[in-house]
Amino acid sequence: MTFPFAHLTVIVPVGPGDAPTARLKAQLAALPAAAQVVIVGVAGTPMAATPPDIDTPPHWLVLGAPQGRATQQNAGAAAADRDWLWFLHADAEMVAETLPALARFIEHGEDALGFFDLRFRDDGPGWMPVNAAGTWFRSRVLGLPFGDQGFVLRRATFERIGGFDTALVHGEDHDLVWRGRRAGLPLRPVGATLRTSARRYAERGWWATTSWHLVETCRQVWRFSHAARRSPDVSTDPGGAIAIFVKTPGYSDIKTRLAADRGGQFASEWYRLAASAVASIARLARTRHGL
């Protein structure tokens, strides 16, 4: 089973002062050494600053990034040097069929966004099988898998659709699914299960937490699906463009009021930097939205 995993980078984002569960670390350590594992903590936190404290094998890569799941996962993808990316949450847990199914998915080689079915550990309310069934329906029937279902896809495809949107505080995984759809990327169940913690349902109450997730999912569907309709299709509309009109220092008056107060050279340099910032944002939009 070494062959397919030699093409795999596993990316695990970790919150401030946190670490992957001991169970997940042990399971990742059991992967063939040819697989790359990247743990992405929050820059400046103990986990990111002192890798030995989380007891990682020496060939793992542990790095820090600005806080935010999207930012951290993008940083892990940028550090990856394998052809396939597997994004796992820090509280994920594999079962017996997880890795064999993943190996088959990679060997099959389809350019698709793969996801796992989800089950909950016995650390939450007794109603959690209802949530597991709802997750199955949402992902397999409605085509809306979420990030805790272990997204797996080609690195080139992840880069092509623009990675995770770092401007989003929540829903970066849902947004990635909609942008993948817009680019014609198929959604495929890997055919195995991941387990995750249900402790938040125990802490906040099953009904309150489940209701919040339902409402938030509906809001995200409305937001991301309508954004996809408004944006040009990456795969079918490569001719979109943004035109930026600027003045040319030396040929046009630049920031005359600023120049009167601070001098012409200062005003021209300020204008040049402002135009450069606008161009940088335009380049980012081109990558993310296919413009």
C-alpha positions in Angstrom: 0.0 0.0 0.0 3.1 2.3 0.0 2.7 3.3 -3.7 -0.5 5.5 -3.5 0.6 7.1 -0.2 3.9 8.2 -1.7 1.8 10.7 -3.7 -0.1 12.0 -0.6 0.3 15.0 1.7 -1.9 15.0 4.8 -2.7 18.5 6.1 -4.0 19.0 9.7 -4.8 22.5 10.9 -4.6 23.0 14.6 -6.1 25.8 16.8 -4.1 28.0 19.2 -2.5 26.0 22.0 -4.1 22.8 20.6 -2.7 19.7 18.9 -4.0 16.7 16.9 -5.5 14.0 19.2 -3.2 11.3 20.3 -5.3 8.8 18.4 -5.0 10.7 15.1 -1.2 11.2 15.7 -0.8 7.5 16.2 -2.8 6.7 13.1 -0.9 9.2 10.9 2.4 7.9 12.3 1.4 4.4 11.0 1.2 5.8 7.4 4.1 4.7 5.2 7.1 7.0 5.6 6.7 8.0 2.0 3.6 10.0 2.8 4.0 13.6 3.8 2.3 14.9 6.9 2.0 18.7 7.5 0.7 20.0 10.9 -0.2 23.6 10.7 -0.5 25.5 14.0 -1.1 29.1 14.7 2.1 31.1 14.4 3.4 32.2 17.8 1.6 29.5 19.8 3.5 26.8 21.8 2.5 24.1 19.3 3.9 26.0 16.4 7.0 27.1 18.3 8.0 23.8 19.9 7.2 20.9 17.6 8.8 18.2 20.0 6.0 19.0 22.5 3.4 17.4 20.2 5.6 14.3 19.7 5.8 14.2 15.9 7.9 11.9 13.9 11.1 13.6 12.6 10.0 13.4 9.0 6.7 15.3 9.6 6.6 19.0 8.8 5.2 21.3 11.6 4.8 24.9 10.7 2.9 28.0 11.9 0.5 30.3 10.0 -1.8 33.2 10.8 -4.9 32.0 12.7 -7.8 30.8 10.6 -8.6 27.3 9.2 -8.6 28.6 5.6 -5.3 30.3 6.0 -3.7 27.4 7.9 -4.9 24.8 5.3 -3.7 27.0 2.4 -0.3 27.2 4.2 -0.2 23.4 4.4 -1.1 23.1 0.8 1.7 25.5 -0.2 4.2 23.4 1.8 3.0 20.2 0.1 5.3 18.4 -2.4 3.0 15.6 -3.3 0.3 15.3 -6.0 -2.7 14.7 -3.7 -3.9 16.6 -0.6 -5.9 15.2 2.2 -7.3 17.8 4.7 -8.1 16.4 8.1 -9.5 18.1 11.2 -7.4 17.7 14.4 -10.1 15.7 16.1 -10.6 13.3 13.1 -10.2 9.5 13.7 -9.8 6.8 11.1 -11.5 3.4 11.1 -10.3 0.1 9.6 -11.5 0.9 6.1 -10.4 4.5 5.9 -6.9 4.1 4.5 -7.6 1.2 2.1 -10.5 3.2 0.6 -8.2 6.3 0.4 -5.5 4.3 -1.4 -8.1 3.0 -4.0 -9.3 6.6 -4.5 -5.8 7.9 -5.3 -5.0 4.9 -7.4 -8.2 5.4 -9.5 -6.8 8.9 -10.2 -10.0 10.7 -11.0 -9.8 14.5 -10.9 -12.5 14.9 -8.3 -13.2 16.2 -4.8 -13.4 13.2 -2.5 -15.0 13.1 0.9 -15.7 10.5 3.6 -18.9 9.6 5.4 -19.0 10.8 9.0 -19.7 9.1 12.3 -19.5 10.5 15.8 -17.6 9.2 18.8 -19.4 8.3 22.0 -18.7 11.7 23.7 -21.9 13.4 22.8 -25.7 13.1 23.2 -27.6 9.9 22.2 -29.2 11.7 19.2 -25.9 11.8 17.3 -26.8 9.0 14.8 -29.5 11.4 13.5 -26.7 13.9 12.7 -24.6 11.2 11.1 -27.6 10.3 8.9 -28.2 14.0 8.1 -24.5 14.3 7.1 -24.9 11.3 4.7 -27.9 12.9 3.1 -26.4 16.3 2.9 -23.2 15.1 1.3 -24.3 12.2 -0.9 -27.8 13.4 -2.0 -27.5 17.2 -1.9 -23.8 17.2 -2.8 -22.7 19.3 0.1 -19.9 17.6 2.0 -18.2 19.6 4.8 -14.5 19.9 5.8 -14.8 17.5 8.7 -15.4 14.8 6.1 -11.8 14.8 5.1 -11.6 16.5 1.6 -9.1 14.8 -0.7 -8.1 16.2 -4.2 -5.2 16.7 -6.5 -2.9 19.6 -5.5 -3.1 21.0 -9.0 -6.9 21.1 -8.8 -6.8 22.7 -5.4 -4.6 25.5 -6.8 -6.7 25.8 -10.0 -9.9 26.5 -8.0 -8.1 29.0 -5.8 -7.7 27.1 -2.5 -9.7 28.1 0.6 -11.0 31.7 0.8 -9.1 33.3 3.6 -11.7 36.1 3.8 -14.3 33.7 5.3 -14.4 33.2 9.0 -16.8 30.3 8.6 -17.8 28.1 5.7 -14.5 28.0 3.8 -15.1 24.3 3.2 -18.6 24.9 1.9 -17.3 27.7 -0.4 -14.6 25.4 -1.8 -17.3 22.8 -2.8 -19.3 25.5 -4.7 -16.3 26.8 -6.5 -15.3 23.2 -7.4 -18.8 22.7 -8.8 -18.5 25.9 -10.8 -15.2 24.6 -12.3 -16.9 21.3 -13.2 -15.2 19.3 -10.4 -17.1 16.1 -9.6 -17.9 15.2 -5.9 -17.1 11.6 -5.0 -17.6 9.7 -1.8 -14.3 7.8 -1.0 -16.4 4.9 0.3 -15.3 4.8 3.9 -15.8 6.5 7.2 -14.1 9.1 9.4 -15.1 9.6 13.1 -15.2 12.9 14.8 -15.9 14.3 18.3 -19.4 15.2 19.4 -18.3 17.1 22.5 -19.6 20.4 21.2 -23.1 18.9 21.0 -22.7 17.8 24.6 -21.4 21.2 25.8 -24.0 23.4 23.9 -26.9 21.0 23.8 -28.0 18.8 21.0 -31.0 20.7 19.8 -29.3 24.2 19.9 -26.2 23.0 18.1 -28.1 21.0 15.5 -30.5 23.9 14.8 -27.6 26.3 14.5 -25.8 24.1 12.0 -29.0 23.7 9.9 -29.6 27.5 9.8 -26.0 28.3 9.0 -25.9 25.7 6.3 -28.9 27.2 4.6 -27.4 30.7 4.8 -24.2 29.4 3.3 -26.0 27.6 0.5 -27.8 30.8 -0.4 -24.6 32.9 -0.2 -22.2 30.6 -2.1 -24.6 29.3 -4.7 -25.7 32.8 -5.7 -22.1 34.0 -5.7 -21.3 31.1 -8.1 -24.2 32.2 -10.4 -23.0 35.8 -10.5 -19.4 34.9 -11.2 -18.2 33.7 -14.6 -17.5 30.0 -14.9 -13.8 29.2 -14.7 -14.2 26.3 -17.2 -16.3 28.0 -19.8 -15.6 31.7 -19.6 -11.9 32.3 -19.8 -12.4 35.7 -21.5 -13.4 37.7 -18.4 -11.2 40.6 -17.5 -10.7 43.6 -15.2 -9.5 46.9 -16.7 -7.6 49.2 -14.3 -7.1 52.8 -15.5 -4.2 54.8 -13.9 -2.6 58.1 -14.5 1.1 58.3 -15.5 3.3 60.4 -13.3 5.2 63.0 -15.3 2.4 63.2 -17.9 -0.6 63.8 -15.7 -1.2 65.7 -12.4 -1.0 63.1 -9.6 -2.8 63.6 -6.2 -2.6 67.4 -6.5 -3.9 68.1 -3.0 -1.5 65.6 -1.5 1.3 67.1 -3.6 0.5 70.6 -2.4 0.9 69.5 1.2 3.7 66.9 1.0 5.4 67.5 -2.3 5.2 66.1 -5.8 7.7 63.2 -5.2 5.8 62.0 -2.1 2.5 62.2 -4.0 3.8 60.2 -7.0 5.3 57.5 -4.8 2.1 57.2 -2.8 0.1 56.9 -6.0 2.5 54.2 -7.4 2.1 52.2 -4.2 -1.7 52.5 -4.3 -1.8 51.4 -7.9 0.4 48.4 -7.1 -2.0 47.4 -4.2 -5.0 47.5 -6.6 -3.1 45.4 -9.1 -2.3 42.8 -6.4 -6.0 42.5 -5.5 -6.9 42.1 -9.1 -4.4 39.3 -9.5 -5.9 37.6 -6.5 -9.4 37.9 -8.0 -8.1 36.4 -11.2 -6.8 33.3 -9.4 -9.9 32.9 -7.3 -12.6 33.7 -9.8 -11.1 32.9 -13.1 -11.0 36.5 -14.4 
